[in-house]
Amino acid sequence: MDYKNTAKQLFEQVGGQANIRSATHCMTRLRLVLKDESKVDDEQVKKVPGVMGVMKKGGQYQIIMGNDVANYYKELVKLGNFGSAAAEEEDGEKGNLFERFVDVISSCMSPLIPAMLGGGMIKVLLIVLPLIGILSADSQTYAVLSFFGDAPFYFMPIMLAYTAAQKFKVTPMLAVTIAGIMLHPNFTALVADGNPLNVFGLPITLASYGSSVIPILIMVWLMKFIEGAFNKVIPAVMKSFTQPLLVILVSGVIALVVVGPLGTFAGSGLSAAIIWVQGKAGWLALGLMAAFMPLIVMTGMHWAFAPIFLIASPATPDILILPAMLAANIGQGAAALAVSMKAKDKNLKQVALASGISALLAGVTEPALYGVTLKYKRPLYAAMISGGICGVYMGFTGLESYAFAVPSVVSLPQFIGENSGNIINACIVAAASFILTFVLTWVFGFEEDAPIEEAILEVQTGSSDPKKVFAPVKGEVIPLEQVNDSAFSKKMMGEGIAIIPSDDTIRAPFDGTVTAIFPTKHAIGLTSDAGLELLIHVGIDTVELGGKHFEALVSADDRIKVGQPLLKVDFAAVKAAGYDIVTPIVVTNSDQFIDVVAKDEMKTANYDEAVLYVV
C-alpha cells in the first residue's frame, strides 16, 4: 500500500494546511478537526485509495482507513504543522459541566495510558518476582526498577502539561515548564523541610505535586488566558523574549500560590469532614470514602490522609483509608476486566485487560481510571456503587490495615493481625467488590466507538441503524474478489461477499420478499423491506445442473422472515459433480447506497451473524 500517496491525496482533498486544525487517529480512523468541513467533497475523499468511508461526528471529520491507519497518519503529519491528540476534541459534543470536566480529563489523559500501563505492569512484576524468588527486594535491580515503575506516575503533571497544552492551545513547552516548576527537586526539598515559603511576599503552600492531575490541568487552562493577554499588550518587536519571560513568571507564581494549594485545601477539608463523620458514624465514613476514592485519587486529595495511612501498624492500625482503597482498587480492576470482556474493539480489550491486572495485582488504578472507567463513565459509577456498599460492610465489621501497602489482591496480608476475622473480612470485601463491580459494569454497559464495519453506518446521514445482511448459509467467508468468476470478482453485479458452504440449507438473510427464483434453482433474488436487492448465487456454473441437487422451499413473491429456509442443496453431490460450491452474496443495487461493507476480519459465518452492512 502506498501510504505516502494516499496521505498526500487526503491532505489535498480536505483543504491542506489551511483547513486542518488538528489531526490524530484511533485504531481505524483518521480524526481531523477542520476549520470548514463544507470545503471538503466527501465523495472525492472516499475515492482516495485506502479510504473505506467518511464520518462526521462531534466536530470531527473522521476518515475510516482500517487497521493500517497509523501508517497513513505518520505520512499525513509529515505534510503539515497542525495539532494533535487532545486538541481534536475542542469542538466536540457539549454536555453538562461534569461531563465536560470528565471529557477534558479523559482526553488529556488518554495519550498517557501506554506509559501508565507500562509503569503499572513494572509494579506488578516487582510484587510477583520477589514472591516467587526470582528477584530480591533488597537488590539494586529492584531499587532501579522501582523508579522505572514510579516515573510515569510521579511525572504525570509534566506529561499532562503537554497534552493539556494541545487541548487549550497553549504553547506546549511553556506549559511543560510550569509543570517542571511544580516538580522541581529544589522545591520538593523545600517542601520536605517544612519551613514557610514565599515568593514576592506571597505565601506558598507546602504541597507535593507528584502524580497530581487537577492542579496542572487548571493551571494550563489559566495559561490560555495569560498567554492571550500578554500576546495582545506586548509589542511585536519584544514579544519573542518578553512574552515567555512574563508567562513563566506569572504562571509559576499563580501555580504555587493559588492553583496548586487548591487540592491541598480541598483535601484538608475532606480529611476533616471524613474524620468527623467517622467519629459519628464509622460505617458511613467508610462507605463515602470507598465510593468516592476514585475521584479523590484523581484530584490527588488522598495525600491529605497521608498522616493516617503511612503510619499504619499493629499498634496504630488504619481503619479508614487503606480499607477504603481495598474496595476501590479491586472495583477499578473488576470494572476494567468487565469492559475488556464485553468490548468489541480489540485495542480497548487489550488496554482494559492490562489496566485491570495492574489494579488487581499492584493496586495501580490510574490506567483503569483514566483509560477505561472515567472515559466510559458507567463502569466508574459501577465501581463507586460497589465501593460504597463494601465500605458500609467494612464500617460495621471494623476492618483494619496493620501495614502500609497499596491495597490489592497481592497485598491482602497487610490485613493479617491478631484478630483472625480481620483477614477473612478483607477477603470478603475483595471478593464482593470484584463480583459486584463486574456484574454492575456488565449490566450498565458502556458506549464505545463502533467497530469499523458499523462506523460506516454514520457516513453522511449520521445514521446508526444498519441495514444488515445476515449469513444465508454457514461456512467460510471469502472476499468477492476471490470468486473464480469475473462477473462476481470484478463486482460487475455489485458489492458483496462469498461463502464456501458447510451446511445444506440456504436461509433468508433479512425480512423481505422473494423477487425471483431461477428455474434451475441455483440462484434466488430477494428484496428486503429496506429496499435492498440481493442475489444469492449457489455455486459457479451450477446452472448446468438443470436444478439437480437443488430444492426450492419458497416461491416468487413469497414473504420471508430472517432465518427462514429458502433452498436445500446437496453440496456434497454438487462437489462430486465437479462444480465449485462457493456462493456469492451480492447487493445488486449497490449503486443506490452510500456503501456496502463486509464485516471486518470475518473468517467464518453462522446464520445469526451479519456478514454485510449497507448504508
Number of C-alpha atoms within 10 A of each C-alpha: 10 10 19 17 15 18 23 17 18 22 20 15 17 24 17 16 15 13 19 21 18 25 25 22 21 17 18 19 27 23 25 26 27 24 15 13 18 9 12 16 12 19 12 12 20 17 13 17 16 19 18 21 28 23 21 18 15 15 18 22 23 24 26 26 23 20 13 14 20 19 15 23 21 15 17 23 17 12 15 15 14 17 19 20 20 26 25 25 21 19 12 15 12 11 10 7 9 9 12 14 11 16 21 19 21 20 22 26 24 18 16 20 19 14 17 27 26 18 24 29 21 20 22 21 20 20 17 16 14 14 13 9 9 9 16 15 16 9 9 10 11 17 13 10 16 17 15 16 22 17 16 22 22 15 17 22 28 26 20 26 30 22 28 30 24 23 23 20 18 23 17 17 14 21 31 22 18 27 28 16 19 24 19 14 11 11 16 17 11 14 17 12 10 10 8 11 15 12 10 6 7 13 14 19 18 21 21 19 27 19 21 24 23 20 23 26 24 15 23 31 18 17 25 16 13 18 21 12 13 16 15 10 10 13 12 11 8 9 15 11 9 15 20 15 12 14 21 19 13 13 23 21 21 19 24 25 19 17 20 25 20 18 23 23 15 16 20 17 14 18 20 14 13 20 17 13 16 17 12 11 14 22 23 22 24 33 26 21 29 33 29 21 25 27 16 19 18 20 20 22 24 23 22 20 17 12 9 18 24 15 15 20 16 16 9 14 20 22 21 28 21 27 27 29 26 29 34 35 35 32 39 38 34 32 35 37 30 25 27 23 14 15 21 14 15 12 13 21 19 15 21 29 22 21 33 32 24 31 31 27 24 26 27 28 29 27 30 33 30 24 26 29 27 21 23 20 17 21 31 25 20 26 33 27 23 29 36 26 21 29 32 22 19 28 22 13 14 16 26 28 29 23 23 18 17 20 29 25 19 16 18 18 17 22 28 18 17 10 10 10 14 19 20 15 18 25 17 15 25 24 17 19 31 26 17 21 32 25 17 20 26 19 13 13 18 17 11 13 13 15 17 21 22 22 21 27 26 19 22 16 11 13 12 14 12 16 19 21 24 21 28 30 25 21 20 16 23 19 14 25 17 14 21 12 14 13 13 22 20 14 17 11 16 21 26 27 27 27 27 20 23 16 15 15 20 24 22 26 30 25 18 21 20 22 18 17 21 14 12 18 23 27 21 24 19 28 21 23 14 11 12 20 19 25 23 22 23 27 23 17 13 23 17 11 15 12 16 16 17 21 16 20 13 16 14 14 14 12 16 22 14 18 18 17 18 20 22 17 21 15 22 13 12 18 12 10 11 9 16 18 20 22 26 27 25 25 27 19 15 19 11 11 11 16 17 24 22 22 18 14 8 14 11 17 21 16 18 14 17 19 27 25 21 23 22
